[in-house]
């Protein structure tokens, strides 16, 4: 790909035709078909990631692992994603969104398959790290592709729905992992999950790709950014920085819940692995529904005041904090506690579609995949990597119930960051809108 195709910005100003969607002018039906494929692959992503948590009792018994070691099998995926997502996203913005998606899906699926052939903790840890490497580039690539297929007014809804596939995949991972491990052994579960993911990744190669070419009538061509200037451009919008940090703080809590609830229900209610997984699946499904409904609500609220897109998750983060602390610190294990956890799970996923939307809204369109990678770095390095590991470490000393009562305090930090972001969001949007208006004549997206 030549240098002119390393960036992507919208075509000249104007509304798409009635039968088209987004900036590429494809039909609405085509856009939604691509969304459905991305949704299915996102499910596979999180299914592979969360599959391990239902196997904790089996691994603890077979290999004598501590809770901290078990938490490390979850956190290593997030650390690898955090380390790999930014450089991979930069390549995505300069190479091919579709080929990147297919490549990333193939890597994490093959890594999941390889976990079935491990014989000690070190080998399984390495396989899990490879899963993270594959997943590192998928979110930015899929987000960049979908941002071209759908208009700005729908982005929080679309991204919220896409990311909700992670909740659905996590449900399948928890439930199927427990069922497969109980019936055929934990190694078989990795094989059964890895094969469909590989098929989905290869099917994505059928999606029409697009590249970006420099138009000959250009007097305002944007310069190619070096790493330092690229980072400065991505961190310039204060609303984006607040959204990155708020999303990370919220992920600390969500990831801890999803990773440790199966063990919590097993230890405190004496449930077998499949029943503990079923209860956890209910919690994750509540998050799945919350992410779709509340992302849509954020888009609706933003029609009157764009700041409300970030104010909604700020308020709901505080609601999640109160509910979860009450559930684990003041309520005994049982159905009433589960009901409170379900409500908290519904509200705790409110920010994630918004964070993805804000990430691409307040940067130059040429940097959308890279901007989404910044959100992924923050959420994985300071969120997914922290939550399960901290709960495991605290649990080894004070017990799992105490650990789950303390970790929701991170939601308070999330609320603060989201409110900060809301105060700068409208200004950042106006800056980007003014900037892209001056260079839309320089670049154009072309379908491959």
C-alpha positions in Angstrom: 0.0 0.0 0.0 1.4 3.4 -0.9 1.9 6.3 1.4 -1.3 8.0 0.2 -3.3 5.1 1.4 -2.1 5.2 5.0 -4.8 7.5 6.2 -8.5 7.6 5.9 -10.8 10.6 6.2 -14.5 11.0 5.1 -15.4 12.0 1.6 -16.6 15.6 1.0 -19.4 16.9 3.2 -22.9 15.8 2.4 -25.5 13.4 3.5 -25.5 9.8 2.3 -28.4 8.7 0.0 -31.5 7.4 1.6 -30.5 3.8 0.9 -26.9 4.1 2.1 -25.2 4.1 5.5 -22.1 5.8 6.9 -19.2 7.3 5.0 -18.6 4.6 2.4 -22.1 4.9 0.9 -22.8 1.2 1.2 -26.4 0.0 1.5 -27.9 -0.3 5.0 -28.4 -4.0 4.6 -24.8 -4.6 3.7 -23.6 -2.5 6.7 -25.8 -4.6 9.0 -24.5 -7.9 7.5 -20.9 -6.8 8.2 -22.0 -5.8 11.7 -23.5 -9.2 12.3 -20.2 -10.9 11.2 -18.2 -8.6 13.5 -20.6 -9.3 16.3 -20.1 -13.1 15.8 -16.4 -12.8 15.8 -16.5 -10.5 18.9 -18.4 -13.3 20.6 -15.7 -15.7 19.7 -13.1 -13.3 21.1 -14.6 -13.1 24.5 -15.6 -16.8 24.5 -12.0 -17.7 24.1 -11.0 -15.1 26.8 -13.5 -16.1 29.5 -13.5 -19.9 28.8 -10.8 -20.3 31.4 -12.8 -19.1 34.5 -15.1 -22.1 34.7 -12.0 -24.3 34.7 -10.6 -22.7 37.8 -11.8 -25.5 40.1 -10.4 -28.2 37.8 -7.1 -26.5 37.4 -6.8 -25.8 41.1 -7.4 -29.5 41.9 -5.2 -30.9 39.1 -2.2 -28.6 39.4 -2.7 -27.2 42.9 -2.8 -23.5 41.8 -3.3 -20.6 44.1 -6.0 -18.0 43.4 -3.3 -15.5 42.4 -2.1 -17.9 39.7 -5.6 -18.5 38.5 -6.2 -14.8 38.3 -3.0 -14.5 36.3 -4.4 -16.8 33.6 -7.1 -14.1 33.0 -4.8 -11.1 33.5 -2.1 -12.2 31.1 -4.5 -12.0 28.2 -5.2 -8.4 29.0 -1.5 -7.5 29.5 -0.7 -9.0 26.1 -3.6 -7.1 24.5 -2.4 -3.9 26.2 1.1 -4.3 24.9 0.1 -5.3 21.4 -3.0 -3.3 20.6 -1.4 0.1 19.9 1.3 -1.0 17.4 -1.1 -3.4 15.7 -3.7 -0.7 15.4 -1.2 1.7 13.8 -0.6 -1.1 11.2 -4.3 -1.6 10.8 -4.8 2.1 9.9 -2.0 1.7 7.3 -2.8 -1.8 5.9 -6.2 -3.4 5.7 -9.1 -3.5 8.2 -10.6 -6.7 6.8 -7.4 -8.7 6.5 -6.4 -7.6 10.0 -9.6 -8.9 11.4 -9.2 -12.2 9.7 -5.6 -12.5 10.9 -6.3 -11.6 14.5 -9.2 -14.0 14.7 -7.1 -16.8 13.3 -4.3 -16.2 15.8 -6.5 -16.2 19.0 -8.4 -19.3 17.7 -5.2 -21.3 17.1 -3.8 -20.2 20.5 -7.0 -21.4 22.1 -6.6 -24.7 20.4 -3.0 -25.0 21.6 -4.1 -24.6 25.2 -5.6 -28.1 25.0 -2.1 -29.6 24.6 -0.5 -27.9 27.7 0.8 -30.0 30.6 1.8 -27.4 33.2 1.0 -23.9 34.4 3.8 -22.2 32.4 2.6 -23.7 29.1 -1.0 -22.7 29.7 0.1 -19.2 30.7 2.0 -18.9 27.4 -1.0 -20.1 25.4 -3.2 -17.6 27.1 -0.7 -14.8 26.3 -0.9 -15.8 22.6 -4.7 -15.5 22.9 -4.2 -11.9 23.9 -1.9 -11.3 21.1 -4.5 -12.3 18.6 -7.2 -10.3 20.3 -5.1 -7.2 20.5 -5.9 -5.9 17.0 -9.5 -7.0 16.5 -11.3 -4.3 18.4 -9.5 -1.4 16.7 -9.9 -3.0 13.3 -13.6 -3.8 13.7 -14.3 -0.4 15.2 -12.5 1.4 12.3 -14.4 -0.6 9.7 -17.8 -0.1 11.4 -17.2 3.6 11.9 -17.1 3.9 8.1 -20.3 2.0 7.6 -22.5 3.8 10.2 -23.1 7.5 10.8 -22.0 9.4 13.9 -25.5 9.6 15.4 -25.6 5.8 15.6 -22.0 5.1 16.7 -22.6 4.7 20.5 -25.5 2.3 19.7 -23.5 0.3 17.1 -20.3 0.1 19.3 -22.4 -0.7 22.4 -24.1 -3.5 20.5 -20.8 -4.8 19.1 -19.1 -4.7 22.5 -22.2 -6.4 24.1 -21.2 -9.4 22.0 -18.3 -9.6 24.4 -20.8 -10.1 27.2 -22.6 -12.8 25.3 -19.4 -14.5 24.4 -18.3 -14.3 28.0 -21.6 -16.0 29.0 -21.0 -18.8 26.5 -17.4 -19.1 27.7 -18.5 -19.5 31.3 -21.4 -21.8 30.7 -19.8 -24.0 28.0 -16.5 -24.1 29.7 -18.2 -25.5 32.8 -20.3 -28.0 30.9 -17.5 -29.2 28.6 -15.0 -29.4 31.4 -17.4 -31.5 33.6 -18.3 -33.9 30.8 -15.1 -34.3 28.7 -12.3 -32.6 30.6 -11.1 -29.0 30.5 -8.7 -29.7 27.5 -11.6 -30.7 25.3 -13.3 -27.3 25.9 -10.4 -25.5 24.3 -10.7 -27.6 21.1 -14.5 -27.2 20.8 -14.2 -23.4 21.2 -11.2 -22.8 19.0 -12.4 -24.4 15.8 -15.5 -22.2 15.2 -13.5 -19.1 15.9 -11.0 -20.0 13.2 -13.9 -20.6 10.7 -15.4 -17.2 11.5 -12.1 -15.5 11.1 -11.5 -16.9 7.6 -15.1 -16.2 6.5 -14.5 -12.5 7.2 -12.1 -12.4 4.2 -15.3 -12.3 2.1 -16.1 -8.8 3.4 -15.4 -6.0 0.9 -12.3 -4.0 2.1 -11.6 -0.4 1.5 -8.5 1.7 1.2 -7.9 5.4 1.1 -6.2 7.3 -1.8 -4.9 10.8 -2.0 -6.9 12.9 -4.5 -5.0 15.0 -7.0 -6.6 18.3 -6.0 -5.0 18.7 -2.6 -3.4 21.7 -1.1 -3.9 20.8 2.6 -2.6 17.2 2.7 -2.1 16.1 6.3 1.5 15.2 7.1 2.4 11.7 8.1 2.7 11.6 11.9 5.7 10.3 13.8 5.1 8.3 17.0 5.5 11.3 19.4 3.1 13.5 17.3 0.7 10.6 16.9 0.5 10.1 20.7 0.1 13.8 21.2 -2.8 13.9 18.7 -4.5 11.0 20.4 -4.2 12.4 23.9 -5.0 16.0 23.0 -8.8 15.7 23.4 -9.4 15.8 27.2 -12.8 14.0 26.7 -11.0 11.1 25.1 -8.5 10.8 28.0 -11.3 11.0 30.5 -13.2 8.3 28.6 -10.1 6.1 28.4 -9.5 6.3 32.1 -13.1 6.0 33.1 -13.6 2.9 30.9 -10.5 1.3 32.5 -11.7 2.0 36.0 -15.0 0.5 35.3 -13.4 -2.6 33.6 -11.5 -3.3 36.8 -14.8 -4.1 38.5 -16.6 -5.8 35.6 -13.6 -8.1 34.8 -13.3 -9.1 38.5 -17.0 -10.0 38.7 -16.9 -12.0 35.5 -13.7 -13.9 36.4 -14.5 -14.7 40.1 -18.3 -15.1 40.4 -18.2 -18.8 39.3 -15.7 -19.5 42.2 -17.7 -17.3 44.6 -20.9 -19.2 43.9 -19.1 -22.5 44.2 -17.4 -21.6 47.5 -20.2 -19.8 49.3 -23.2 -21.6 48.0 -21.6 -25.0 47.5 -22.7 -25.2 43.9 -21.1 -27.5 41.3 -19.3 -25.9 38.4 -22.2 -26.0 35.9 -24.7 -24.4 38.3 -22.2 -21.8 39.4 -21.5 -21.0 35.7 -25.3 -20.7 35.1 -25.6 -18.1 37.8 -22.6 -16.2 36.5 -24.1 -16.4 33.0 -27.2 -14.6 34.3 -25.0 -11.8 35.6 -23.1 -11.5 32.3 -26.4 -11.5 30.3 -27.6 -8.6 32.5 -24.5 -6.8 31.4 -25.1 -7.7 27.8 -28.6 -6.2 27.9 -27.4 -3.1 29.8 -24.7 -2.4 27.2 -27.2 -2.4 24.4 -30.0 -0.5 26.1 -27.8 2.1 27.9 -25.7 2.8 24.8 -28.9 3.5 22.9 -30.1 5.7 25.7 -26.8 7.6 25.6 -27.2 8.3 21.9 -30.8 9.5 22.5 -29.8 11.8 25.4 -27.0 13.2 23.3 -29.4 14.5 20.7 -30.4 17.4 23.0 -27.0 17.9 24.7 -24.0 16.0 23.5 -22.4 16.1 27.0 -25.1 13.8 28.2 -23.5 10.9 26.3 -20.8 10.9 29.0 -22.9 12.1 31.9 -25.1 9.0 31.8 -22.3 6.5 32.4 -20.9 8.8 35.2 -24.1 8.6 37.1 -24.6 4.9 36.5 -21.0 4.1 37.7 -22.0 5.5 41.1 -25.1 3.3 41.0 -23.0 0.3 40.3 -20.7 1.1 43.2 -23.5 1.4 45.7 -25.2 -1.8 44.6 -22.1 -4.0 44.5 -20.7 -2.8 47.9 -24.1 -3.5 49.4 -24.3 -6.9 47.8 -21.0 -8.2 49.0 -20.5 -6.3 52.2 -24.0 -6.3 53.7 -25.9 -9.2 52.2 -25.5 -12.9 52.7 -25.0 -15.2 49.7 -28.4 -16.2 48.2 -31.1 -15.1 45.8 -31.7 -11.5 47.1 -27.9 -10.9 46.8 -28.0 -12.3 43.2 -30.8 -9.9 42.3 -28.8 -6.9 43.5 -25.8 -8.1 41.5 -27.9 -8.5 38.4 -29.1 -4.9 38.6 -25.5 -3.7 39.1 -24.3 -5.8 36.2 -27.0 -4.1 34.0 -25.6 -0.6 34.9 -21.9 -1.4 35.0 -21.6 -1.9 31.2 -23.2 1.5 30.4 -19.9 3.2 29.5 -18.3 0.9 27.0 -20.3 1.8 23.9 -19.9 5.4 24.8 -16.1 5.1 25.3 -15.7 3.5 21.9 -17.9 6.2 20.3 -16.0 9.1 22.0 -12.7 7.6 21.0 -13.5 7.9 17.3 -15.6 11.1 17.5 -12.9 13.4 18.9 -9.9 12.5 16.7 -9.1 12.9 13.0 -10.9 10.1 11.0 -7.5 8.9 9.8 -6.7 7.8 13.4 -9.9 5.9 14.3 -8.4 2.4 14.7 -5.4 3.8 16.6 -7.7 5.9 18.8 -9.8 2.8 19.7 -6.5 1.0 20.5 -5.8 3.7 23.1 -9.1 2.8 24.8 -8.2 -0.9 24.5 -4.7 -0.3 26.0 -6.3 1.6 29.0 -9.0 -1.0 29.6 -6.8 -4.0 29.3 -3.6 -2.7 31.0 -5.4 -0.9 33.8 -8.7 -2.8 33.8 -8.8 -6.4 32.7 -5.3 -7.0 33.9 -5.9 -5.5 37.3 -9.3 -6.6 38.4 -9.0 -10.5 38.4 -5.4 -10.3 39.7 -6.1 -8.0 42.5 -9.2 -9.9 43.6 -7.2 -13.1 43.5 -4.4 -11.6 45.6 -6.8 -10.1 48.2 -8.7 -13.4 48.3 -5.6 -15.4 49.2 -5.3 -13.2 52.4 -8.8 -12.0 53.3 -11.2 -14.2 51.4 -13.0 -13.9 48.1 -16.1 -12.2 49.6 -14.0 -9.4 51.1 -12.1 -8.9 47.8 -15.4 -8.6 45.8 -16.7 -6.1 48.4 -13.6 -3.8 48.0 -13.1 -3.9 44.2 -16.3 -1.9 43.3 -14.7 1.2 44.8 -13.0 1.6 41.4 -16.5 2.7 40.0 -16.1 5.9 41.9 -13.0 6.8 40.0 -14.8 5.9 36.8 -17.6 8.3 37.6 -15.1 11.1 38.2 -13.3 10.5 34.9 -16.6 10.4 32.9 -17.8 13.6 34.4 -14.5 15.3 33.6 -14.8 14.0 30.0 -18.3 15.3 29.6 -17.1 18.9 30.4 -14.7 18.8 27.4 -16.6 16.6 24.9 -18.5 19.3 23.0 -15.4 21.5 22.6 -13.4 18.5 21.3 -16.1 17.6 18.8 -16.2 21.2 17.5 -12.4 21.2 17.0 -12.5 18.0 15.0 -15.5 19.1 12.9 -13.7 22.3 12.1 -10.4 20.5 11.3 -11.8 17.8 9.0 -13.8 20.4 7.1 -10.5 21.9 5.8 -8.9 18.7 4.5 -11.9 16.6 3.3 -10.8 17.4 -0.3 -7.4 15.7 0.2 -8.5 12.1 0.8 -11.2 9.7 -0.2 -12.2 6.2 0.8 -12.3 3.7 -2.1 -13.8 0.2 -1.9 -11.6 -2.6 -2.8 
